[in-house]
Amino acid sequence: FFVFFTEEERRVRANDREYNEKFQYASNCIMTSKYNIITFLPVNLFEQFQEVANTYFLFLLILQLIPQISSLSWFTTIVPLVLVLSITAVKDATDDYFRHKSDNQVNNRQSQVLIGGILQKEKWMNVRVGDIIKLENNQFVAADLLLLSSSEPHSLCYIETAELDGETNMKVRQSLSVTSELGDPNNLAQFDGEVVCEPPNNKLDRFCGTLYWKDCKYPLSNQNMLLRGCVLRNTESCYGLVIFAGPDTKLMQNSGRTKFKRTSIDRLMNTLVLWIFGFLVCMGVILAIGNAVWEKEVGALFQSFLPWDPPVDNFLFSAFLSFWSYVIILNTVVPISLYVSVEVIRLGHSYFINWDRRMFCSRSNTAAEARTTTLNEELGQVEYIFSDKTGTLTQNIMTFNKCSINGRAYGEVMDILGAQQKRVQPLDFTAWNPLADRDFCFYDQSLLEAVMVGEPAVHEFLRVLSLCHTVMSEEKREGVLVYKAQSPDEGALVTAARNFGFVFRSRTPGTVTTHELGKAVTYTLLAILDFNNIRKRMSVIVRNPEGRIRLYCKGADTVLFERLHSCNHELMNITSDHLNEYAGDGLRTLALAYRDLSEEQWEAWAERFRGADKATDCRDDRLAAVYEEIEQDMMLLGATAVEDKLQDGVPETIAILSLANIKIWVLTGDKQETAVNIGYSCKMLTDDMTEIFIVNGHTVQSVREELRKSRERMLESARTRDGGKEAPPSSLLESISGEFALIISGHSLAHALEADMEREFLETACACRAVICCRVTPLQKALVVELVKRHKKAVTLAIGDGANDVSMIKTAHIGVGISGQEGIQAVLASDYSFSQFRFLQRLLLVHGRWSYLRMCRFLCYFFYKNFAFTMVHFWFGFFCGFSAQTVYDQYFITLYNIVYTSLPVLAMGIFDQDVPEQRSLEYPKLYEPGQLNLLFNKREFFICIAQGIYTSVVLFFIPYGVLSHATQSNGVPLADYQTFAVTTATALVIVVSVQIALDTGYWTAINHFFIWGSLGTYFTILFAMHSSILFNIFPKQFHFLGSAHNTLGQPVVWLTIALATVISIAPVLAFRFLKLDLKPQLSDTVRNTQLVLQKKRKPGGRVGRGSRRSGYAFAHQEGFGELITSGKNMRLSSMALATFASRHSSSWIDTLRRKKHANSTGAQNTPPTGEDSAASSQTPPLSTSSSAAGKAGQACNEPVLTHSPDDIALSVIRCPEREVGECSTGTVQVNIHLKTSSSTNCILWG
Amino acid sequence: MGKKQAGTGPLSRRPDNSAFKQQRLPAWSPSLTPQTVLPTFYILSLVCLLLGIWLLITVEYTYELKVDYTDAGTCEQCFNLRKHAIDSSTPCKCTVSFHVPKTFPRVSFQHDVVRLSARCLPQGDVFFYYGLRNFHQNLRRYMDSRDDAQMVGRKNNLKAPSSYCAPFDYDANGKPIAPCGAVANSMFNDSLTVMYNPTDGSKIQVPLYRKGIAWYTDKNVKFRNPPTNNTFSLQQAFEGTTRPLYWQRPVYELDDTDSNNNGFINDDLIVWMREAAFPNFKKLYGVLNRAQGPFTEGLPAGNYTLSINYNFPVEPFRGRKELVISMVTWFGGQNYFLPIAYLVTSGLILVTAVVLTTVFVKVGKKGKNMEE
């Protein structure tokens, strides 16, 4: 359903700016920045003062300006406040500057707009809704366009949507046939059609609208749209009408709001600051009451010596003022330097991430980058990771890795880590095979030898690979073949055959030409028994030049093995073993077989097939039955293993992360089979899992039912394991320790995410060890993350590489972008970026863990030291008539947090390590305290506070006890205020220094320097401040003249300080020791246990037997066979094209038929034998896909829509050879899309 | 963040392999082990014990005597007289008798230490203090109510006292007060004379040094008189100012006997201006002059009479006044708090140490963990 915005429908008239301006549609100018020069200061200040702390300090500052209240000089607050505000402002300004820059860059891209019949260069930002713009190859689409015409046959147009939805396949778009005739600018300038369509929305896969032109209306669908963010490929040029521009485009609608991310510690800190504020008010009230009582009882009598300030006329008013005075004095419990220090520490941690060589990828020359500096400690608390698949877990590269031919296994897998020292040189094919693909790597010499020797099974095996597929080839120059495969799997297989001498060269609808060991061979293609999800296999029936008819089949082994001839039993067992081995390695496997057919068998079957094909009812079932008949008694040839190349170290990383109790969810736009396969190969799913639930329902009821069933199954298994004990209530689902996995598809997810079911879904999903969501849209990704974030109160991390991950990255607490790939949108939206998934373990387990630890230790100490510092004033209040007299010199108060105690704790917060980094990776359990939030929480906070208050008591009462009676050794009393101030301050500095020394677990030279340096600085500044030089200049300001000298020269003072230190520290030491002794943490044990004999845990471990997964099923789409036999994908002759383009047919079958005829007359380039041509004209190659099958298959892709079979566009995408990574197979991709446009049910009639 | 150098080559952006950037700085990682913690506790306990004992012995050598003369002896009438501000100018004298049970001896074995640390102190180590109770010199507004710039003798500040001194900055006629402020205004102005009454019936005045009782820095840096010379007397320097409200004499006539002890550098003023941290305090009044008579060896035991020029009113704020006679060691005057605190601490630490040891031996898990 639609969420209607204020705009209920959009009307756009082409080439009519005046008309369109009425509606005030957004222009194509995008703005992601927050400020401009004028608004910067007010807006930024407003934002900053939304922080509780900043407002609080502003309030304090105002209080300090009132003379009756001011108990501290104003500079004690304003200096740090201004410092903080300006640092933040500069940072915000820089960030925004870069956003401006990137906006500008995008807005100023050039595009060609048709204005007044002439193509003019225009900046993107000046493009309006209703303009017609021309796009050229490899250009970004500037706005959401309605494709009007293109330079390609049938007005097809190929786009890459990687930036948009992350799918690297190319997609095809086709214009309406009426508009496709408007080829040149002159015609287009006359075009005045009006589009009425849906308002802007974020659904990438649907578009409903109608084009009104020349009194006709034409339904529009997503098939006609080019969305902003796509890149035009393989299309010389095309024209489009701007429908949505700028912020209305689907890309921008999908990008989600940029939210300011805060860490949980930030939030906790804000809560604590509020609490402390409450505490402050309590203290203030207590002291104000004290003041009232004192002024009434004593102060009133003391008035002859000290009359009340003029505005004060009674003790109550005095108490009121005293309250505010104390609020000022005690404000140092939350010094503003807290916020600055936290930022500094995070910045330091960010730099450590940037500097980490072990997160540097030399292949792409990218180092890890902390793009946000404020989230580091949250990296130590992650509980859920949401990962994209393609480009994140995998490299999206398929390699033909191993094969088993006639019971013999070939191929040796390269060590995926590249750690294998004795690396065999890849075979050199080019020497004997000029058509070989240079990028193909294979290491096993024996297969090549077998080919050379001419082993028939091997030859037949490779022949299957070279014939049984739907790959298209293009030979740009003689001998330079470019394959366009629908799925990378297929490309890999055909390329493998090519390198071993069975080169697939070209095809026509009725023939396949190969180059077998240097000899050109043309096979007659009799039939393609196409792939679909149920069959899980594909066959071709070919007649070789000798006239023998053979059926070649490849498919999932489970399916294929059932259809083998009984004599294959032994071979099947051996192959099966090999397949298990491959599956255990996470490879995608396929079994290959053939069957010889006699002419009679073929004729009989072809007859039945034609009957089935012509059937109108149950065509699918009948076709399937016919296929079934012929795919019997096959002879097994062997099996292939293709590796969907994972990124380096993915299984290890996932294993370590799950040992660290982090749950990993894979959210992918890919097909279910692919996603599951990847789940296996990266060890998220294993065969020892108790059960894997697949939720695939299309209706609310079915999804609910499936979820319910899986929960029941979980409970059941828990019950059986517990030996029939009472089943835990469903709320305890999470406590079930069974190994479950959940796989849910996008359309089910849409239901599961609805408000009434999300809890149910979450409960089920969270009880599983692994969750895979496939076929999800970018928005769904974000919704899933949001769901977990909202209900689980857990820290989430999203990792992805494509624009389709942006919303998820922005939604999660932490977003990680994989850099070094094509798109940078994910990186731009991310908080951290690096180029390899495996760096995640280091980011979390080392950097995150340390950051969290350091931040927690920092905060504990920080609150401690400030309570110790501030609460002394509280105790003093009882002796100074609650008059808000400070204990310390005001300079000490100003400098205490900034100078005397800041650096040691910063050094600890930046450099501290409890265990070495290797240990954090060896013991992933060390990560747990972060997830459970053990190191800094409300309890820890109270402990720190209590410790601080205890210290303040000691620091006040010990000097009080000693000094109130003491005299110097020359008889002068020590009980004067200045001596007391200096003694207490010195004791305080020493106590907190000892405490930081105790807290510091990792004493680098810097720590030493800062700790000793701080003490030194304290004494230096103390003596300087109390020197006669400063006094002589500013007698009023530096009236502590001589105090340091007089005080610190007294042994009794030092004895007091020593005593205070001992009394403050000894209990802490004792408690720490007891805790260590009675309840040692894992980190303590690791730290203390020097000789860890525990062997390094092997993450995951290879599973001996794997369930086999057919790679074929994963990346394939059905319908390709039909496309080939129909010939539409062949480059058509211009004549054929002319006849074709002028017509618009409502029946796709008719279209195909017509095309076939056009092709058979037009394609004369491969002179067929008379018999062949007769065969192709009389018995056209059997097209095997049916519309009904198409419907079933498509329903998975576009669940919401019902399909009409009208507009099925079949197309092949030509694709330039891509640059692929080192040593890849040079995958050639051909993407074929069979898209059902779905317009009938959403056309706006009128 | 993370500026990228525009370098070339495949590894141009590789971070430096420095120990700092890779967080591999050599470091010392101490941890709390029983081998370090337990001995620390025992040693601490021992050190505190020894210190406590030593301090206790030292303190035992010192004596202190307090004579509360607020309303004792004949001072009761003065006490009552000073209740009312009207009578503040009426002089009132009274005497209080007290007994010194023990001689305040010279602490000979620490003589050198005393001499060393008392540079400006004349010979003699019996100290006379006046003590005040319940007098709050530590109130915020009281403490602020002074002008250090004025007291350092700056001409400008002399005639223009700081606003902090209000309401003791200008008198009713608008004349600036010198020294201004509540602190100076409330200066203790009793004068005390102690007479020794030996058994023979005679009366010998106990000679006191009344100078050199303030911090060196106060006397010589912090408090300065406005510049004077031979022709320009101190009185002239203070021309245009008036004495504080409660004072009987102007600041340049504080000491009749010694003209060098007048103005802002008057020792009594300086001592008073060094505000006490707590409401009960004592301030040095004088030091026994042991030059002659029975006082060479200290203050002999016997009967004494304290005669007071009773000026300072304490009744309004329910305060008490006392004379404190004390002697000092290297450690200062009599002060039992510190030695006792040390002894108590020592005991507590010992108890803790024993508990920790027990826990470690009996229930501690660490031992087992270590063995694994």
HADDOCK unambig.tbl for C-alpha pairs under 7 A between the chains (distance, minus, plus):
assign (segid A and resid 298 and name CA) (segid B and resid 317 and name CA) 6.41 0.50 0.50
assign (segid A and resid 301 and name CA) (segid B and resid 316 and name CA) 5.60 0.50 0.50
assign (segid A and resid 301 and name CA) (segid B and resid 317 and name CA) 4.92 0.50 0.50
assign (segid A and resid 302 and name CA) (segid B and resid 316 and name CA) 6.88 0.50 0.50
assign (segid A and resid 302 and name CA) (segid B and resid 317 and name CA) 5.32 0.50 0.50
assign (segid A and resid 305 and name CA) (segid B and resid 182 and name CA) 6.28 0.50 0.50
assign (segid A and resid 305 and name CA) (segid B and resid 186 and name CA) 5.97 0.50 0.50
assign (segid A and resid 306 and name CA) (segid B and resid 142 and name CA) 6.37 0.50 0.50
assign (segid A and resid 306 and name CA) (segid B and resid 182 and name CA) 6.21 0.50 0.50
assign (segid A and resid 352 and name CA) (segid B and resid 21 and name CA) 6.18 0.50 0.50
assign (segid A and resid 354 and name CA) (segid B and resid 2 and name CA) 6.16 0.50 0.50
assign (segid A and resid 355 and name CA) (segid B and resid 15 and name CA) 5.09 0.50 0.50
assign (segid A and resid 355 and name CA) (segid B and resid 21 and name CA) 5.71 0.50 0.50
assign (segid A and resid 355 and name CA) (segid B and resid 22 and name CA) 6.73 0.50 0.50
assign (segid A and resid 356 and name CA) (segid B and resid 15 and name CA) 6.58 0.50 0.50
assign (segid A and resid 356 and name CA) (segid B and resid 21 and name CA) 6.98 0.50 0.50
assign (segid A and resid 356 and name CA) (segid B and resid 22 and name CA) 5.77 0.50 0.50
assign (segid A and resid 357 and name CA) (segid B and resid 14 and name CA) 6.62 0.50 0.50
assign (segid A and resid 357 and name CA) (segid B and resid 15 and name CA) 5.65 0.50 0.50
assign (segid A and resid 360 and name CA) (segid B and resid 14 and name CA) 6.39 0.50 0.50
assign (segid A and resid 362 and name CA) (segid B and resid 10 and name CA) 6.59 0.50 0.50
assign (segid A and resid 362 and name CA) (segid B and resid 11 and name CA) 5.89 0.50 0.50
assign (segid A and resid 365 and name CA) (segid B and resid 10 and name CA) 5.63 0.50 0.50
assign (segid A and resid 365 and name CA) (segid B and resid 11 and name CA) 5.58 0.50 0.50
assign (segid A and resid 365 and name CA) (segid B and resid 13 and name CA) 6.08 0.50 0.50
assign (segid A and resid 366 and name CA) (segid B and resid 13 and name CA) 6.43 0.50 0.50
assign (segid A and resid 367 and name CA) (segid B and resid 13 and name CA) 6.68 0.50 0.50
assign (segid A and resid 367 and name CA) (segid B and resid 14 and name CA) 6.44 0.50 0.50
assign (segid A and resid 369 and name CA) (segid B and resid 2 and name CA) 6.43 0.50 0.50
assign (segid A and resid 371 and name CA) (segid B and resid 1 and name CA) 6.39 0.50 0.50
assign (segid A and resid 879 and name CA) (segid B and resid 278 and name CA) 6.17 0.50 0.50
assign (segid A and resid 879 and name CA) (segid B and resid 279 and name CA) 6.87 0.50 0.50
assign (segid A and resid 880 and name CA) (segid B and resid 136 and name CA) 6.72 0.50 0.50
assign (segid A and resid 880 and name CA) (segid B and resid 138 and name CA) 5.38 0.50 0.50
assign (segid A and resid 880 and name CA) (segid B and resid 139 and name CA) 5.34 0.50 0.50
assign (segid A and resid 880 and name CA) (segid B and resid 278 and name CA) 6.86 0.50 0.50
assign (segid A and resid 881 and name CA) (segid B and resid 139 and name CA) 6.41 0.50 0.50
assign (segid A and resid 883 and name CA) (segid B and resid 139 and name CA) 5.57 0.50 0.50
assign (segid A and resid 883 and name CA) (segid B and resid 140 and name CA) 5.47 0.50 0.50
assign (segid A and resid 884 and name CA) (segid B and resid 140 and name CA) 6.22 0.50 0.50
assign (segid A and resid 885 and name CA) (segid B and resid 139 and name CA) 6.30 0.50 0.50
assign (segid A and resid 885 and name CA) (segid B and resid 140 and name CA) 4.49 0.50 0.50
assign (segid A and resid 961 and name CA) (segid B and resid 337 and name CA) 6.21 0.50 0.50
assign (segid A and resid 962 and name CA) (segid B and resid 337 and name CA) 5.81 0.50 0.50
assign (segid A and resid 962 and name CA) (segid B and resid 338 and name CA) 5.93 0.50 0.50
assign (segid A and resid 965 and name CA) (segid B and resid 335 and name CA) 6.22 0.50 0.50
assign (segid A and resid 966 and name CA) (segid B and resid 332 and name CA) 6.21 0.50 0.50
assign (segid A and resid 966 and name CA) (segid B and resid 333 and name CA) 5.82 0.50 0.50
assign (segid A and resid 966 and name CA) (segid B and resid 335 and name CA) 6.04 0.50 0.50
assign (segid A and resid 967 and name CA) (segid B and resid 332 and name CA) 4.78 0.50 0.50
assign (segid A and resid 967 and name CA) (segid B and resid 333 and name CA) 5.32 0.50 0.50
assign (segid A and resid 968 and name CA) (segid B and resid 332 and name CA) 4.85 0.50 0.50
assign (segid A and resid 969 and name CA) (segid B and resid 114 and name CA) 6.54 0.50 0.50
assign (segid A and resid 969 and name CA) (segid B and resid 117 and name CA) 6.66 0.50 0.50
assign (segid A and resid 969 and name CA) (segid B and resid 328 and name CA) 6.01 0.50 0.50
assign (segid A and resid 969 and name CA) (segid B and resid 329 and name CA) 6.01 0.50 0.50
assign (segid A and resid 969 and name CA) (segid B and resid 330 and name CA) 5.06 0.50 0.50
assign (segid A and resid 969 and name CA) (segid B and resid 331 and name CA) 5.78 0.50 0.50
assign (segid A and resid 969 and name CA) (segid B and resid 332 and name CA) 4.20 0.50 0.50
assign (segid A and resid 970 and name CA) (segid B and resid 114 and name CA) 6.93 0.50 0.50
assign (segid A and resid 970 and name CA) (segid B and resid 117 and name CA) 6.55 0.50 0.50
assign (segid A and resid 970 and name CA) (segid B and resid 118 and name CA) 5.05 0.50 0.50
assign (segid A and resid 971 and name CA) (segid B and resid 127 and name CA) 6.42 0.50 0.50
assign (segid A and resid 971 and name CA) (segid B and resid 328 and name CA) 6.32 0.50 0.50
assign (segid A and resid 971 and name CA) (segid B and resid 332 and name CA) 6.52 0.50 0.50
assign (segid A and resid 971 and name CA) (segid B and resid 333 and name CA) 6.95 0.50 0.50
assign (segid A and resid 972 and name CA) (segid B and resid 213 and name CA) 6.84 0.50 0.50
assign (segid A and resid 972 and name CA) (segid B and resid 284 and name CA) 6.17 0.50 0.50
assign (segid A and resid 973 and name CA) (segid B and resid 283 and name CA) 6.41 0.50 0.50
assign (segid A and resid 975 and name CA) (segid B and resid 276 and name CA) 5.78 0.50 0.50
assign (segid A and resid 975 and name CA) (segid B and resid 277 and name CA) 5.88 0.50 0.50
assign (segid A and resid 975 and name CA) (segid B and resid 281 and name CA) 6.89 0.50 0.50
assign (segid A and resid 976 and name CA) (segid B and resid 274 and name CA) 6.27 0.50 0.50
assign (segid A and resid 976 and name CA) (segid B and resid 275 and name CA) 5.51 0.50 0.50
assign (segid A and resid 976 and name CA) (segid B and resid 276 and name CA) 3.92 0.50 0.50
assign (segid A and resid 976 and name CA) (segid B and resid 277 and name CA) 4.95 0.50 0.50
assign (segid A and resid 977 and name CA) (segid B and resid 275 and name CA) 5.80 0.50 0.50
assign (segid A and resid 977 and name CA) (segid B and resid 276 and name CA) 5.05 0.50 0.50
assign (segid A and resid 977 and name CA) (segid B and resid 277 and name CA) 3.88 0.50 0.50
assign (segid A and resid 980 and name CA) (segid B and resid 277 and name CA) 6.72 0.50 0.50
assign (segid A and resid 1001 and name CA) (segid B and resid 29 and name CA) 5.39 0.50 0.50
assign (segid A and resid 1001 and name CA) (segid B and resid 30 and name CA) 6.24 0.50 0.50
assign (segid A and resid 1002 and name CA) (segid B and resid 27 and name CA) 5.82 0.50 0.50
assign (segid A and resid 1002 and name CA) (segid B and resid 28 and name CA) 5.78 0.50 0.50
assign (segid A and resid 1002 and name CA) (segid B and resid 29 and name CA) 4.67 0.50 0.50
assign (segid A and resid 1003 and name CA) (segid B and resid 27 and name CA) 4.95 0.50 0.50
assign (segid A and resid 1003 and name CA) (segid B and resid 28 and name CA) 4.85 0.50 0.50
assign (segid A and resid 1003 and name CA) (segid B and resid 29 and name CA) 6.05 0.50 0.50
assign (segid A and resid 1004 and name CA) (segid B and resid 25 and name CA) 6.28 0.50 0.50
assign (segid A and resid 1004 and name CA) (segid B and resid 26 and name CA) 6.11 0.50 0.50
assign (segid A and resid 1004 and name CA) (segid B and resid 27 and name CA) 4.31 0.50 0.50
assign (segid A and resid 1004 and name CA) (segid B and resid 28 and name CA) 6.54 0.50 0.50
assign (segid A and resid 1028 and name CA) (segid B and resid 221 and name CA) 6.90 0.50 0.50
assign (segid A and resid 1035 and name CA) (segid B and resid 148 and name CA) 5.76 0.50 0.50
assign (segid A and resid 1035 and name CA) (segid B and resid 149 and name CA) 5.23 0.50 0.50
assign (segid A and resid 1036 and name CA) (segid B and resid 147 and name CA) 6.80 0.50 0.50
assign (segid A and resid 1036 and name CA) (segid B and resid 148 and name CA) 5.34 0.50 0.50
assign (segid A and resid 1036 and name CA) (segid B and resid 149 and name CA) 5.72 0.50 0.50
assign (segid A and resid 1042 and name CA) (segid B and resid 217 and name CA) 5.78 0.50 0.50
assign (segid A and resid 1051 and name CA) (segid B and resid 331 and name CA) 6.60 0.50 0.50
assign (segid A and resid 1052 and name CA) (segid B and resid 331 and name CA) 5.90 0.50 0.50
assign (segid A and resid 1059 and name CA) (segid B and resid 342 and name CA) 6.96 0.50 0.50
assign (segid A and resid 1073 and name CA) (segid B and resid 32 and name CA) 6.53 0.50 0.50
assign (segid A and resid 1074 and name CA) (segid B and resid 356 and name CA) 6.99 0.50 0.50
assign (segid A and resid 1077 and name CA) (segid B and resid 360 and name CA) 6.61 0.50 0.50
assign (segid A and resid 1077 and name CA) (segid B and resid 364 and name CA) 4.96 0.50 0.50
assign (segid A and resid 1077 and name CA) (segid B and resid 365 and name CA) 5.62 0.50 0.50
assign (segid A and resid 1077 and name CA) (segid B and resid 366 and name CA) 5.34 0.50 0.50
assign (segid A and resid 1078 and name CA) (segid B and resid 364 and name CA) 5.40 0.50 0.50
assign (segid A and resid 1078 and name CA) (segid B and resid 365 and name CA) 5.65 0.50 0.50
assign (segid A and resid 1089 and name CA) (segid B and resid 370 and name CA) 6.06 0.50 0.50
